[in-house]
Amino acid sequence: MEHEKARFRLADNIQELWYYLNRNLKKLGSTSGNELLDDVAHRHRAGDTPIKVGTLYSFPSVNRVQKLELAESTGMVSNSASSQQEVCIVYQTRSIRSCVLCEKNSKDAEVVVLPIVDALHNHPPYMPLSYPEDIAPRLEKLHGDPSVWFIAQFVKYLMRPQPHLQLALDEAKQKLKFQNPIVGWVCRVAYEIMQTLHPDAARYFHSLDDIYYFGGQTGHEETAIYKHVPRNKDEIALEVGDVVGIAGNHWDGYSKGRSRRTGGIGLYPSYKTVDKKVVVKYPIYEQVPLTET
């Protein structure tokens, strides 16, 4: 498992180090380059089961089922609506309730109303980007972006086509004569769906703007694995173990974020941090028999 974690980290660090070198090499004409060489030397020295969602809709009596109601908003665009539905599925999995899509609030005591995710305060810990504790060791070993893999399982369930739609999709595929590789400009949902089609598609894309973001997610944080001494007023200091709330990756070797230790906001070399894993307890569904798939 440690080997797989190291492989994922190496792939990320090589890419981030390339961004960093590419950006700084362009500045060598006006600087001595010593700072860049110091960082490269430092980097060199430092080198030493899908979720059974359907079981929540397979009760013998609907009248006795505890429900979670999704309050839809008429002002939501399709992508936001998709995020809201995915959040509802995450909530229902954690609370062992069945998600019900409704337009009005129910007076039934069995129903808990889930408001628009952006209106929630004090988000529970099991919101994305978290994933279950019981599958975390295996997931971290097999996938480069465990939190995305986990939410992708809910996306797959939500977007499963009915037979007539699947037939139409298959016919369209044959008619268009798709050939690999297929290159496209896609949104977050497409990236999530990719994770259900391949064992690990975490690196089958390149972002054109921001890092992965899920509407209503818990804070995206990173942990510093190398010390960083700021060289100008735009950078922040890092000590090994510092937690940084990342605001974005600039894809030039630097990211921007806020240090939880000092409160400072600024830039830091992206390769000097790794994602902070958010692992939480989920019900293990002892009543659901496991089957080979």
C-alpha positions in Angstrom: 0.0 0.0 0.0 2.8 2.4 0.8 4.3 1.7 -2.6 1.0 2.7 -4.3 0.7 5.9 -2.2 4.3 6.8 -3.2 3.5 6.2 -6.8 0.5 8.5 -6.7 2.5 11.1 -4.9 5.4 10.8 -7.4 3.1 11.3 -10.3 1.6 14.5 -8.8 5.0 15.8 -7.7 6.6 15.3 -11.2 3.8 17.3 -12.8 3.9 20.1 -10.2 7.7 20.3 -10.3 7.6 20.6 -14.1 5.2 23.6 -13.7 7.5 25.1 -11.1 10.6 24.6 -13.2 9.0 25.8 -16.4 7.8 29.0 -14.7 11.1 29.8 -13.0 13.4 28.9 -16.0 11.8 31.8 -17.9 13.0 34.1 -15.1 16.7 33.0 -15.3 17.6 35.8 -17.7 17.0 38.4 -14.9 18.1 36.4 -11.8 21.0 34.3 -10.8 18.8 31.2 -10.6 20.2 30.2 -7.2 16.8 30.1 -5.5 15.5 27.8 -8.2 18.6 25.5 -8.0 18.2 25.4 -4.2 14.6 24.3 -4.5 15.4 21.6 -7.1 18.2 20.3 -4.9 15.9 20.3 -1.9 13.3 18.4 -3.9 16.0 15.9 -5.0 17.1 15.3 -1.4 13.6 14.8 -0.2 12.9 12.1 -2.7 14.4 9.7 -0.1 -16.4 -2.0 -4.0 -19.2 -0.1 -5.3 -21.7 1.3 -2.7 -25.0 -0.7 -2.6 -27.1 2.5 -2.9 -30.0 0.5 -4.3 -30.6 -1.3 -1.0 -32.1 1.9 0.4 -35.0 1.6 -2.1 -35.7 -2.1 -1.6 -37.7 -2.1 1.6 -40.8 -4.4 1.9 -43.1 -1.6 3.0 -42.7 2.0 1.8 -44.9 3.3 4.7 -42.2 2.3 7.2 -39.3 3.8 5.4 -37.5 6.8 6.9 -37.0 9.4 4.2 -34.8 12.3 3.4 -36.6 14.9 1.2 -34.7 17.0 -1.3 -36.0 20.5 -1.6 -35.6 21.4 -5.3 -35.2 25.0 -6.4 -36.6 26.3 -9.7 -33.6 28.5 -10.1 -31.0 25.7 -10.2 -29.1 25.1 -13.4 -28.6 21.5 -14.4 -25.1 21.1 -13.0 -26.2 22.6 -9.7 -29.2 20.3 -9.6 -27.0 17.4 -10.2 -24.7 18.4 -7.3 -27.8 18.8 -5.1 -29.0 15.3 -5.9 -25.6 13.8 -5.3 -25.5 15.5 -1.9 -28.9 14.0 -1.1 -27.5 10.5 -2.0 -24.5 11.1 0.2 -26.7 12.2 3.1 -29.1 9.2 2.7 -26.2 6.8 2.7 -24.8 8.2 5.9 -28.2 8.5 7.6 -29.7 5.2 6.2 -32.7 7.0 4.8 -34.3 6.9 1.3 -34.0 10.1 -0.7 -37.2 11.6 -2.0 -37.3 14.3 -4.6 -40.1 16.8 -3.8 -41.0 20.4 -4.6 -42.8 21.1 -1.3 -41.9 20.5 2.3 -43.6 17.5 3.8 -45.4 17.6 7.1 -44.8 13.9 7.6 -42.6 13.3 10.6 -40.8 10.5 8.8 -39.2 13.0 6.4 -36.2 15.1 7.0 -35.9 18.0 4.6 -32.5 18.7 3.0 -32.3 22.4 1.8 -30.3 23.7 -1.0 -26.7 22.7 -0.2 -25.4 26.2 -0.5 -27.7 27.3 2.3 -26.3 24.7 4.8 -24.3 25.9 7.7 -21.9 23.7 9.8 -21.6 21.1 7.1 -21.4 17.6 8.5 -18.1 15.8 8.1 -19.4 13.3 5.6 -19.9 15.8 2.8 -17.5 15.6 -0.1 -14.5 15.5 -0.2 -14.7 12.8 2.5 -15.0 9.0 2.0 -15.8 6.0 4.2 -13.3 4.8 6.8 -14.0 1.1 6.1 -12.9 1.3 2.4 -10.3 4.0 2.8 -7.2 1.7 3.0 -8.1 -0.2 -0.2 -9.3 2.9 -2.0 -6.1 4.9 -1.2 -4.1 2.0 -2.5 -6.0 1.7 -5.8 -7.0 5.2 -6.7 -5.2 8.5 -7.1 -8.2 10.6 -6.0 -10.3 8.6 -3.5 -12.8 11.3 -2.7 -13.8 11.7 -6.4 -14.1 7.9 -6.8 -16.5 7.8 -3.9 -18.8 10.5 -5.1 -18.6 9.0 -8.6 -20.4 5.9 -7.4 -23.4 8.0 -6.6 -23.2 9.8 -9.9 -23.3 6.5 -11.7 -26.4 5.4 -9.7 -28.2 8.7 -10.4 -27.4 8.8 -14.1 -28.1 5.1 -14.9 -30.1 5.1 -18.2 -33.4 3.4 -18.7 -33.4 0.6 -21.3 -34.9 2.8 -24.0 -32.3 5.6 -23.4 -29.5 3.1 -23.3 -30.6 1.8 -26.7 -30.7 5.3 -28.1 -27.2 5.9 -26.8 -25.8 2.7 -28.3 -27.4 3.5 -31.7 -25.9 7.0 -31.6 -22.5 5.6 -30.7 -22.6 3.3 -33.7 -23.8 6.0 -36.0 -21.1 8.5 -35.0 -18.4 5.8 -35.2 -16.4 7.0 -32.2 -12.7 6.2 -32.3 -10.2 6.5 -29.5 -8.7 8.7 -28.2 -11.6 11.1 -27.7 -10.6 14.5 -26.5 -13.2 16.9 -25.1 -13.8 19.8 -22.9 -15.9 18.5 -20.0 -17.2 19.6 -16.6 -16.9 18.1 -13.2 -19.7 15.5 -13.7 -17.9 14.0 -16.7 -14.7 13.7 -14.6 -16.7 11.8 -12.0 -18.3 9.5 -14.5 -14.8 8.7 -15.9 -13.9 7.1 -12.5 -16.7 4.5 -12.9 -15.4 3.5 -16.4 -11.7 2.9 -15.5 -10.0 1.4 -12.4 -8.2 4.8 -11.9 -8.9 7.7 -14.2 -7.7 10.4 -11.8 -5.0 11.5 -14.3 -7.0 11.1 -17.5 -7.6 14.8 -17.7 -6.0 18.2 -17.3 -7.8 21.1 -15.7 -8.2 24.3 -17.8 -9.0 26.4 -14.8 -9.5 25.3 -11.2 -8.9 22.2 -9.0 -11.7 19.8 -8.4 -14.6 21.4 -6.5 -17.9 20.0 -5.4 -20.6 22.5 -4.5 -21.2 22.5 -0.7 -18.1 20.5 0.0 -16.1 20.7 3.2 -13.0 22.7 3.1 -10.3 21.5 0.7 -7.1 21.3 2.8 -3.5 20.2 2.1 -0.7 19.2 4.4 2.8 20.5 4.0 5.4 17.8 3.5 8.4 20.2 2.9 9.3 23.4 4.6 9.0 26.6 2.6 10.7 29.9 3.3 8.9 32.8 1.5 11.1 34.7 -0.9 8.7 37.7 -1.5 5.6 39.3 0.0 3.3 37.1 -2.2 4.4 33.8 -0.6 3.6 32.2 2.8 5.8 30.2 5.1 5.3 26.5 5.5 6.5 24.1 8.2 6.3 20.4 7.8 2.9 19.3 9.0 1.2 22.7 8.4 -2.4 22.6 7.1 -3.3 24.9 4.2 -6.7 25.7 3.0 -6.1 25.7 -0.8 -7.9 28.4 -2.8 -6.6 27.2 -6.2 -3.7 25.8 -8.2 -2.2 28.3 -10.7 -0.7 25.5 -12.8 2.7 27.3 -12.9 4.2 25.4 -10.0 2.4 27.5 -7.3 -0.9 27.2 -5.5 -2.6 29.9 -3.4 -4.0 29.2 0.1 -4.4 30.2 3.7 -2.1 28.7 6.4 -4.2 27.4 9.3 -1.2 27.9 11.5 -0.4 31.6 10.8 -3.6 32.8 9.0 -1.4 34.1 6.2 -2.8 34.0 2.6 -0.4 33.7 -0.3 1.5 31.5 -2.7 3.5 28.3 -2.1 5.1 25.7 -4.3 2.5 23.1 -5.1 4.8 20.1 -4.8 5.5 20.9 -1.2 2.0 19.9 -0.1 -0.3 16.9 -0.5 -4.1 16.6 -0.1 -5.3 16.1 3.4 -7.4 13.0 3.5 -10.9 13.3 5.0 -12.0 9.8 6.2 -15.2 9.4 8.2 -17.3 6.6 9.6 -20.2 5.4 7.5 -22.8 2.7 8.4 -21.5 -0.7 7.2 -25.0 -2.0 6.2 -24.7 -5.4 8.0 -28.2 -6.3 6.7 -27.0 -6.1 3.1 -25.4 -9.4 1.9 -22.2 -8.9 -0.2 -22.2 -10.5 -3.6 -19.4 -11.0 -6.1 -19.8 -8.7 -9.1 
